[in-house]
Amino acid sequence: MSDKELIKICLQEISRKAGLSDPESLRQRDFEHLSAEIEQRTGILISVSTIKRLLHGQFNRLPQVATLNAIGICLGYDSWQDLRIKEQEKIKDADDLSSVPPVSLPAGKKHWFSYKLFIPGIAVLLFLMIVSYNYFSTNDIINEKDIGFSVKKVTSNDIPNTVVFTYDVSKVNGDSFFIQQSWDRDRRVKIDKHAHTLTDIYYEPGYHNAKLFVNNKVVKTIDVSIPTRDWFFFSKPALFKGLPTYIRPATPVKDGKLSLTAEDIVNSKIDPQHENFYTYAFFPEAFNVSSDNFRFKVRMRFTALKNVMCPTIMHEICGQSNSLYFFTTLPGCIGTINTNVGEHFMSGKTTDLSGFGCDIHQWHNIEVIVKNKDARFYIDQKEIFAKSYTKSSGLITGLIFSSNGLCEIDDIELSGGDGTVVYKNDFQ
């Protein structure tokens, strides 16, 4: 089996384990999730464009060692070399089991026949092992003590907010050095190994994990918190891409509800007839609630700005390292949504998410209860979905609602595992 074939098969298996069973029909968001999943498991970022090329066999040279190692580690091996050796052993064992007993020949020819087949086979195997050793023996071990990485905000909690990253990678051997301000690959900036400062702008509130990369591998991570004093509103052309346009309504609370209006959108110089997602975000200084034990309740509905075939609301409970999120939409549109719980990303194309389907134009009571990493979801007191996980996201850092229309929120409450209410607002 060639390296190209093995790489493709491995990425197909990683894709399948991530809940994306048909690699040929992956969308941009699926590739982004796959990239994030690999990075979360291995600490090594493989770009979306690289994943696309590898998955479709569109390459002539082997990828970088770090990329290959990420693929191997993601499948439970120590490295790509470990994967290659063990896969070779499996193939050899299968060949041994399926081999036909040798034909009985005269003594003078029997040994010639056996060695004729055996010696070249051993030679080829040794050659592959030597080549693999030479290829993978590059010393990419990095001592964390040789790396400096810190951050400070220029202003307290303003949005946008410029931050100053201070770094020191002068003692580290590497071909490329980058700082990425969050999960978004587009926010990665190349840095000079012999310099020490990079300024960058955060355009959205939230709890961000800035990463320092050497040779496409994360070597240090630092948390950057951009909190909000209250609910903060903005619009983007896509959920996870692009720069925001801020919405600053004069009165976001109207008739006992948190809501935006078409007038608020127009006054913010946004065309309500364009395809946009509208986000309501709240990131206080601290909730001090574990993402593994909490109860979240909200009463809300969708209001349309324009005619959309599949209106959706994304509900996101943000943690320090990851988010629990899910979508509600019309029952006929559930194939377009997805859900993320811990390390599990579930696509509506390969997972039954029909419970999240309802007439979101009507008021609904939505609830999420997580107990010891077991998450359960409810709509109007009926359990609709459940999923357990193992990888914690740390403390809850914020709440987000995003929609391809506008949301009205009547009541919201967040409490810890012991029942203590840490945030409640009925907007009266």
C-alpha positions as CSV (number, residue, x, y, z in Angstrom):
1,M,0.0,0.0,0.0
2,S,1.4,3.4,-1.0
3,D,1.8,6.3,1.4
4,K,-0.8,8.2,-0.6
5,E,-3.4,5.4,-0.2
6,L,-2.6,5.0,3.5
7,I,-3.0,8.7,4.2
8,K,-6.3,8.9,2.4
9,I,-7.6,5.8,4.3
10,C,-6.5,7.2,7.6
11,L,-8.2,10.6,7.1
12,Q,-11.4,8.8,6.0
13,E,-11.3,6.8,9.3
14,I,-10.7,10.0,11.3
15,S,-13.6,11.6,9.4
16,R,-15.8,8.7,10.2
17,K,-15.0,8.8,13.9
18,A,-15.8,12.5,13.9
19,G,-19.3,11.6,12.7
20,L,-18.7,12.7,9.1
21,S,-19.2,9.4,7.4
22,D,-19.1,10.5,3.7
23,P,-15.8,12.3,3.0
24,E,-16.8,13.0,-0.6
25,S,-19.7,15.2,0.5
26,L,-18.0,17.2,3.3
27,R,-18.8,20.9,3.4
28,Q,-16.5,23.8,4.4
29,R,-17.8,23.7,8.0
30,D,-17.2,19.9,8.2
31,F,-13.5,20.4,7.1
32,E,-13.1,23.1,9.7
33,H,-14.5,20.8,12.4
34,L,-12.2,18.0,11.2
35,S,-9.2,20.4,11.4
36,A,-10.3,21.5,14.9
37,E,-10.9,17.9,16.0
38,I,-7.4,16.8,15.0
39,E,-5.8,19.8,16.7
40,Q,-7.8,19.2,19.9
41,R,-6.6,15.6,20.0
42,T,-3.0,16.1,19.0
43,G,-2.1,19.7,19.5
44,I,-1.1,19.9,15.8
45,L,-3.0,22.0,13.4
46,I,-3.6,20.7,9.9
47,S,-5.1,23.4,7.7
48,V,-8.4,22.9,5.9
49,S,-6.8,23.2,2.5
50,T,-4.2,20.5,3.5
51,I,-6.9,18.1,4.7
52,K,-8.8,18.6,1.4
53,R,-5.7,17.8,-0.6
54,L,-4.8,14.7,1.5
55,L,-8.3,13.4,1.6
56,H,-8.6,13.5,-2.2
57,G,-5.0,12.3,-2.8
58,Q,-4.0,15.6,-4.5
59,F,-0.3,15.6,-3.5
60,N,2.9,14.3,-4.9
61,R,5.2,14.7,-1.9
62,L,4.7,13.4,1.6
63,P,3.3,16.1,4.0
64,Q,5.4,17.5,6.8
65,V,6.4,15.1,9.7
66,A,4.1,17.0,12.1
67,T,1.1,16.5,9.8
68,L,1.8,12.8,9.4
69,N,2.3,12.4,13.1
70,A,-1.0,14.1,13.8
71,I,-2.8,11.6,11.6
72,G,-1.1,8.7,13.4
73,I,-1.8,10.1,16.9
74,C,-5.4,10.8,16.1
75,L,-5.9,7.1,15.3
76,G,-4.3,5.9,18.5
77,Y,-0.6,5.4,17.4
78,D,2.5,7.0,18.9
79,S,3.5,8.6,15.5
80,W,3.1,8.1,11.8
81,Q,6.2,5.8,11.9
82,D,4.4,3.7,14.5
83,L,1.3,3.5,12.4
84,R,3.3,2.5,9.3
85,I,5.2,-0.2,11.1
86,K,2.1,-1.7,12.7
87,E,0.1,-1.6,9.5
88,Q,3.0,-3.3,7.7
89,E,3.0,-6.0,10.4
90,K,-0.8,-6.5,9.8
91,I,-0.3,-6.9,6.1
92,K,2.6,-9.3,6.7
93,D,0.5,-11.4,9.1
94,A,-2.3,-11.5,6.6
95,D,0.1,-12.6,3.9
96,D,1.5,-15.3,6.1
97,L,-2.0,-16.7,7.0
98,S,-3.1,-16.7,3.3
99,S,0.1,-18.1,1.9
100,V,0.0,-21.5,0.1
101,P,2.3,-24.2,1.4
102,P,5.4,-24.5,-0.8
103,V,5.5,-27.2,-3.5
104,S,7.7,-30.1,-2.5
105,L,10.8,-29.9,-4.7
106,P,14.1,-31.8,-4.8
107,A,16.4,-31.0,-1.9
108,G,18.9,-29.2,-4.1
109,K,16.3,-26.7,-5.3
110,K,14.0,-26.3,-2.3
111,H,16.3,-23.9,-0.4
112,W,17.1,-21.9,-3.6
113,F,13.3,-21.4,-4.2
114,S,12.7,-20.3,-0.5
115,Y,15.6,-17.9,-0.3
116,K,14.7,-16.5,-3.8
117,L,11.4,-15.3,-2.3
118,F,12.4,-14.6,1.3
119,I,15.7,-12.6,1.0
120,P,14.3,-9.9,-1.4
121,G,11.2,-9.5,0.9
122,I,13.4,-8.9,3.9
123,A,15.6,-6.5,1.9
124,V,12.5,-4.5,0.8
125,L,11.2,-4.4,4.4
126,L,14.6,-3.2,5.8
127,F,14.8,-0.6,3.1
128,L,11.4,0.8,4.0
129,M,12.3,0.8,7.7
130,I,15.6,2.6,7.0
131,V,13.9,5.2,4.8
132,S,11.2,5.7,7.4
133,Y,13.7,6.1,10.1
134,N,15.7,8.6,8.2
135,Y,12.6,10.5,7.3
136,F,11.1,10.6,10.8
137,S,14.3,10.9,12.8
138,T,14.3,14.7,12.5
139,N,14.7,16.1,16.0
140,D,11.5,18.1,16.5
141,I,11.5,17.9,20.3
142,I,10.9,21.3,21.7
143,N,11.7,22.3,25.3
144,E,8.9,24.5,26.7
145,K,11.5,26.3,28.9
146,D,13.0,27.7,25.8
147,I,9.7,29.4,24.8
148,G,8.2,32.6,26.1
149,F,4.6,33.6,25.4
150,S,2.4,36.2,27.2
151,V,-0.3,38.7,26.4
152,K,-1.7,42.0,27.6
153,K,-4.8,44.0,26.5
154,V,-4.4,47.6,25.4
155,T,-7.8,48.5,26.8
156,S,-9.8,46.9,29.6
157,N,-12.8,45.3,28.0
158,D,-13.5,47.4,24.9
159,I,-14.6,45.8,21.6
160,P,-12.7,45.7,19.3
161,N,-9.7,45.2,21.5
162,T,-6.1,45.3,20.6
163,V,-3.8,42.9,22.5
164,V,0.0,42.7,22.6
165,F,1.6,39.3,22.4
166,T,5.1,39.0,23.7
167,Y,7.0,35.9,22.6
168,D,10.5,34.4,22.5
169,V,11.3,31.5,20.2
170,S,14.9,32.5,19.5
171,K,16.3,29.2,21.0
172,V,13.9,27.0,19.1
173,N,14.8,25.3,15.8
174,G,12.0,25.5,13.3
175,D,11.1,26.5,9.7
176,S,8.0,28.4,10.5
177,F,6.5,30.4,13.4
178,F,3.0,31.7,13.8
179,I,0.6,33.1,16.4
180,Q,-3.1,32.3,16.0
181,Q,-5.5,34.3,18.2
182,S,-8.3,31.7,18.4
183,W,-9.6,28.6,16.8
184,D,-10.0,30.4,13.5
185,R,-7.2,29.5,11.1
186,D,-7.8,32.7,9.2
187,R,-6.6,34.6,12.3
188,R,-3.1,33.1,12.1
189,V,-0.1,35.5,11.7
190,K,3.4,34.7,10.7
191,I,6.0,36.0,13.2
192,D,9.7,36.7,13.0
193,K,11.8,34.2,15.0
194,H,14.2,37.0,16.2
195,A,11.5,39.5,17.1
196,H,9.4,39.5,20.3
197,T,6.2,41.4,19.8
198,L,3.0,41.0,17.8
199,T,-0.1,43.1,18.1
200,D,-3.5,41.8,17.0
201,I,-7.1,42.8,17.2
202,Y,-10.0,40.8,18.7
203,Y,-13.2,41.9,17.0
204,E,-15.6,39.7,19.0
205,P,-16.1,39.1,22.7
206,G,-15.3,35.7,24.2
207,Y,-12.8,33.5,25.8
208,H,-10.1,32.8,23.3
209,N,-7.2,30.3,23.2
210,A,-4.3,32.0,21.5
211,K,-1.7,29.5,20.2
212,L,2.0,29.7,19.4
213,F,3.0,27.4,16.5
214,V,6.3,26.1,15.5
215,N,6.4,24.0,12.3
216,N,2.6,23.7,12.4
217,K,2.6,22.3,15.9
218,V,1.1,24.1,18.9
219,V,3.9,24.6,21.4
220,K,2.2,27.0,23.8
221,T,-1.4,28.2,24.5
222,I,-2.5,31.3,26.4
223,D,-6.0,32.4,27.3
224,V,-7.4,35.8,26.3
225,S,-10.6,36.9,27.8
226,I,-12.6,39.7,26.1
227,P,-15.7,40.1,28.4
228,T,-18.8,42.2,27.9
229,R,-20.6,44.4,30.4
230,D,-24.0,43.2,29.1
231,W,-25.5,41.5,26.1
232,F,-23.5,42.4,23.0
233,F,-24.9,42.3,19.4
234,F,-23.4,41.9,16.0
235,S,-24.0,40.5,12.5
236,K,-21.8,38.4,10.2
237,P,-22.3,37.0,6.7
238,A,-21.5,33.5,8.1
239,L,-21.6,31.9,11.5
240,F,-17.9,31.1,11.9
241,K,-16.3,33.4,9.3
242,G,-15.8,37.0,8.5
243,L,-15.6,40.2,10.5
244,P,-18.6,41.4,12.5
245,T,-20.8,44.5,12.0
246,Y,-21.8,45.8,15.5
247,I,-25.4,46.4,16.3
248,R,-26.0,49.0,19.1
249,P,-29.7,49.2,19.8
250,A,-30.9,52.1,21.9
251,T,-33.2,49.7,23.9
252,P,-32.4,46.0,23.5
253,V,-35.0,45.2,26.2
254,K,-38.5,45.8,24.9
255,D,-41.8,44.7,26.5
256,G,-40.0,42.4,28.9
257,K,-37.9,40.7,26.2
258,L,-34.4,40.8,25.0
259,S,-34.8,41.5,21.3
260,L,-33.6,43.3,18.2
261,T,-35.8,44.8,15.5
262,A,-35.6,45.5,11.8
263,E,-35.1,49.1,12.7
264,D,-32.1,48.3,14.8
265,I,-30.6,46.4,11.9
266,V,-31.2,49.2,9.4
267,N,-29.8,51.8,11.8
268,S,-26.6,49.8,12.1
269,K,-26.2,50.1,8.3
270,I,-27.0,46.4,7.7
271,D,-29.2,45.4,4.8
272,P,-31.8,43.0,6.4
273,Q,-32.4,41.4,3.0
274,H,-28.8,40.1,2.8
275,E,-27.8,36.7,4.1
276,N,-26.6,37.3,7.6
277,F,-26.4,35.7,11.0
278,Y,-27.3,37.8,14.0
279,T,-25.5,37.1,17.3
280,Y,-26.4,37.9,20.9
281,A,-23.4,37.3,23.1
282,F,-22.9,37.6,26.9
283,F,-19.4,37.1,28.4
284,P,-19.2,38.3,32.0
285,E,-16.0,38.5,33.9
286,A,-16.8,35.1,35.4
287,F,-19.6,32.6,36.0
288,N,-17.5,30.2,38.1
289,V,-19.6,27.3,37.0
290,S,-18.2,24.0,35.6
291,S,-19.1,23.1,32.1
292,D,-19.5,19.5,33.4
293,N,-22.2,20.2,35.9
294,F,-24.8,22.9,35.2
295,R,-28.4,23.6,34.3
296,F,-29.3,26.1,31.6
297,K,-32.8,27.3,30.8
298,V,-34.1,29.8,28.2
299,R,-37.5,30.7,26.8
300,M,-37.2,32.1,23.3
301,R,-38.5,32.2,19.7
302,F,-37.4,33.1,16.2
303,T,-38.6,36.2,14.3
304,A,-37.9,36.5,10.6
305,L,-36.2,39.4,8.9
306,K,-36.7,37.9,5.5
307,N,-38.0,34.7,3.9
308,V,-35.6,31.8,4.7
309,M,-36.3,28.2,3.9
310,C,-34.7,26.8,7.0
311,P,-34.7,29.3,9.9
312,T,-32.3,28.2,12.6
313,I,-31.1,29.3,16.1
314,M,-27.7,28.2,17.4
315,H,-27.5,27.9,21.2
316,E,-23.9,28.0,22.5
317,I,-22.7,27.5,26.0
318,C,-19.0,28.5,25.8
319,G,-16.3,27.0,27.9
320,Q,-12.6,27.8,28.4
321,S,-11.4,25.3,25.8
322,N,-14.5,24.3,23.8
323,S,-18.2,24.9,23.4
324,L,-21.4,22.9,23.8
325,Y,-23.7,24.0,21.0
326,F,-26.8,22.9,19.2
327,F,-29.3,24.2,16.7
328,T,-33.0,24.3,16.7
329,T,-34.8,24.5,13.4
330,L,-38.0,23.4,11.6
331,P,-38.6,19.6,11.6
332,G,-38.0,19.4,7.8
333,C,-34.6,21.1,8.1
334,I,-32.8,18.9,10.7
335,G,-30.4,17.5,8.1
336,T,-28.8,20.9,7.9
337,I,-27.9,21.2,11.6
338,N,-25.2,19.8,13.9
339,T,-24.4,19.5,17.6
340,N,-21.2,19.5,19.6
341,V,-20.9,18.0,23.0
342,G,-17.4,17.6,24.5
343,E,-15.3,15.8,22.0
344,H,-18.3,14.7,20.0
345,F,-19.3,16.6,16.8
346,M,-22.5,15.2,15.4
347,S,-23.8,16.1,12.0
348,G,-27.5,16.0,11.2
349,K,-26.6,14.1,8.0
350,T,-25.2,11.1,10.0
351,T,-26.9,11.5,13.4
352,D,-30.6,11.5,14.3
353,L,-31.1,15.1,15.5
354,S,-34.8,15.1,14.8
355,G,-35.6,16.0,18.5
356,F,-34.2,19.5,17.8
357,G,-36.9,20.1,15.2
358,C,-39.8,22.3,16.2
359,D,-41.7,25.4,15.0
360,I,-39.1,27.9,16.3
361,H,-41.4,30.8,15.3
362,Q,-43.4,29.8,18.5
363,W,-42.2,30.3,22.1
364,H,-40.4,27.2,23.5
365,N,-38.7,26.4,26.8
366,I,-35.3,25.0,26.1
367,E,-33.2,23.4,28.7
368,V,-29.8,21.7,29.0
369,I,-28.7,19.7,32.1
370,V,-25.2,18.4,32.4
371,K,-24.3,16.1,35.3
372,N,-20.8,14.6,35.5
373,K,-20.3,15.0,31.8
374,D,-23.6,13.6,30.8
375,A,-25.6,16.1,28.8
376,R,-29.3,16.0,28.3
377,F,-31.4,18.4,26.2
378,Y,-35.1,19.3,26.6
379,I,-37.7,21.2,24.7
380,D,-40.9,22.1,26.6
381,Q,-40.0,19.7,29.4
382,K,-39.5,16.7,27.0
383,E,-36.1,15.1,26.7
384,I,-35.1,15.2,23.1
385,F,-31.4,14.1,23.1
386,A,-28.6,12.9,25.3
387,K,-24.8,12.5,25.0
388,S,-22.0,11.7,27.4
389,Y,-18.4,12.8,26.9
390,T,-15.0,12.6,28.6
391,K,-13.1,15.8,27.6
392,S,-14.0,18.8,29.8
393,S,-14.2,22.3,28.5
394,G,-13.4,23.8,31.9
395,L,-15.5,26.6,33.3
396,I,-18.4,28.2,31.5
397,T,-17.3,31.5,30.1
398,G,-20.3,32.9,28.1
399,L,-23.6,32.4,26.3
400,I,-24.3,32.9,22.6
401,F,-27.4,32.8,20.5
402,S,-26.9,33.1,16.7
403,S,-29.6,33.0,14.1
404,N,-30.4,33.7,10.4
405,G,-33.2,35.9,11.7
406,L,-33.7,37.6,15.0
407,C,-34.3,36.1,18.4
408,E,-36.7,37.1,21.2
409,I,-35.6,36.0,24.7
410,D,-38.2,36.1,27.5
411,D,-36.3,34.4,30.3
412,I,-32.9,32.9,30.9
413,E,-31.2,31.2,33.8
414,L,-27.9,29.5,34.5
415,S,-27.1,27.5,37.7
416,G,-24.3,25.4,38.9
417,G,-24.3,21.7,39.7
418,D,-25.3,22.5,43.3
419,G,-28.3,24.4,42.2
420,T,-26.9,27.9,42.9
421,V,-28.2,30.3,40.3
422,V,-25.3,32.4,38.9
423,Y,-27.2,34.3,36.2
424,K,-31.0,35.0,35.9
425,N,-32.7,37.6,33.8
426,D,-36.4,37.9,32.9
427,F,-35.8,41.3,31.3
428,Q,-38.5,43.1,33.2
